[in-house]
Amino acid sequence: MRKNLIAKESPPLKGRITVPGDKSISHRAIIFAALATGETQVTKLLEGEDVLRTIAAFRGMGVEIERLEAGSYRIEGVGLDGLAEPNDVLDMGNSGTAMRLLTGLLASQPFFSVLSGDESLRSRPMGRVVEPLRKMGAKISGRDGGKLAPLVIEGQELIPIEYNSPVASAQVKTAIMLAGLNTAGETSVTEPALSRDHTERMLQAFGAEVQRDGLKVTIDGWPDLVGQKIVVPGDISSAAFPMVAALLVPGSDITIEGVGINPTRTGLLDLLLKMGGQIEQLNPREEGGEPVADLRVRHSQLQAIEVPVDVVPRAIDEFPIFFVAAALADGQTVLRGADELRVKESDRISAMVDGLSRIGVVLGELPDGAMIQGIWERLAGGADVESYSDHRIAMSLSVAGLVSHNPVKVLGCDNINTSFPGYAELMQSLGADIVWGG
């Protein structure tokens, strides 16, 4: 039975909260800890379903991973050449990050492996990763010529490449760099725009040689990775939902503690500030090589903007909730250059246009974005809206329900646990009227 969320017009949101650990960093912490020599201790790890799939995959390849307490893990690394051939298919569930990153890693391992996932993941494009890996000599096959999972990987000794990526994608970049770790020589990736740089930061923390020259990043093969202590910062993609809710619900004043503010991830923050959002960064600091701050967010009257195209790669995961902010801004907001949203867990452009239009927002769908006419007051609400089994669509539409005259029921919210376990309960702790319902 599908789980639904019901969100109603909310009183002011108040309080201090922490959000789950950053999903992107959590995946990478497990991967690099497994490939290092010695023990790595990771705290504040996101224990969402996506990251748990990555943990299960490495356990299936012989890595000892011990859960000490909630969010705290000890990983005994096996080195770059210490992984064992899995005796079963590695099931990535709904995690595109895990699927693409492990494809790069396993391409250079001297064994056979198969990566699969749920129905949604098996429909998502893998060619953007498979193509450059094949240029390195990888033997990868799958449906539609290797563009769709399941992916069958026959590990090979690879050759380094200099790859000019047609898309700014941290997943593509990281997959190639992971293949390059186990490949003699220098492997480089040049992107059309800067994507998130968690991989580069963490590899350097573990001891790898990583060079950056503008939009080009280069990794030296066969580095000596050594176990570390990693503290995972709060996920800014998860913080986006209470942050936008506080901006939109009159009288709200909240603080979100310990949020990662890596400049390659703060596109949404920049856009909300540009719209007039009252967001302060308090107590800035560094944890585990990543910049962190506490974010104080207060209700604000937002103004419509035209999204600068160069910001799009830095906000790509947060655009569903940005749609909701734009729906309550004064004027017409225009988003272009975000065609990447079409190939996420759902077609996030169509999903948000469909959901918001059902509760009274006027939107125009573009091939690579949308035009959103803000109404600067409460939304109509009073409708059932479909999440399309996408965690970010589900949470975004539930926030829209908090600023609607009539309740909004979001259908199919089971996948929220992939990135934000305890989402509804955390929002309730701030005073939000969100409940699980039939």
Buried (B, 14 or more C-beta within 10 A) or exposed (E): EEBBBBBBBBBBBBBEBBBBBBBBBBBBBBBBBBBBBEBBBBBBBBBBBBBBBBBBBBEBBEBEBEEEEEBBBBBBBBEBEBBEBBEEBBBBBBBBBBBBBBBBBBBBBEEEBBBBBBEBBBBBBBBBBBBBBBBBBBBBEBEEEBBBBBBBBBBBEBEBBEBEBEBBBBBBBBBBBBBBBBBEEBBBBBBEBBBBBBBBBBBEBBBBEBEEEEBBBBBBBBBEBBBBEBBBBBBBBBBBBBBBBBBBBEEBBBBBBBBBBBEBBBBBBBBBEBBBBBBEBEEEEEBBBBBBBBBBBBBBBBBBBEBEBEBBBBBBBBBBBBBBBBBBBBBBBBBBBBBBBBBBBBBBBBBBBBBBBBBBBEBEEBEBBBBBBBBEEBBBBBBBBBBBBBBBBBBBBBBBBBBBBBBBBBBBBBBBBBBBBBBBEBBEBBBBBBBEEE
